[in-house]
């Protein structure tokens, strides 16, 4: 029987009178790469933050590694990696200082954290700035640093929220290969992004959230069978009822051209 790493049942979350999640339910098995997609405001980041224990005051049940996370025990977090959509890092630290700090926080020995951090930065093409202050890093370098910090402790469950922002094409290819190989080793990945072609290529399963509810859940091939459109972007537009992109684009360019 395949191991259930993550399960959510009837998850609901409101901010004041605004309902953000309206009964989300799903199960994720070991080794799956879940593409978690939806328009802005659909509830993707809120779901992730609840699973990470960052957001509370929700209704429903969330179990990670078989344990209900509402019981106050946060030891499950040691086996989790996370790249948020917007992240603050300590600009005055060097990459070396930041990553060894993160590694030790997760229980790694300093020397091991230093070795892994330096090796991973070199493999990701930024080894030359290991001892440079993060303030001097480009956006792509910072994103690579965040990805490395999320994986340094060899987590079992990884949450990526728009992880390839700022990465060049070659780095995106490396990152996709990293995800594929991590999943092959039994790591479970929860991947949230608006970049549909990447989600389409790397996900073993795609979950579409709309207006706080799951409206589609399956492999890309299964979603394609259920809908008339071809690419994931087209399927997304069909399921969410968005078909105004051409008209809006035309009107936008028309205004740009006015003198």
Secondary structure by P-SEA (a helix, b strand, c coil): cccccbbbcbbbbbccccccccbbbbcccccccccccccccccaaaaaaaaacccccccbbbbccccccccccccccccbbbbcccccccccccaaaaaaaaaaaacccaaaaaaaaaaaaaaaccccccccccccccaaaaaaaaaaaaccccccbbbbccccccccaaaaaaaaaaaaaaaaabbbbbccccaaaaaaccccbbbbbccccccccccaaaaaaacccccaaaaaaaaacccaaaaaaaaaaaaaacc
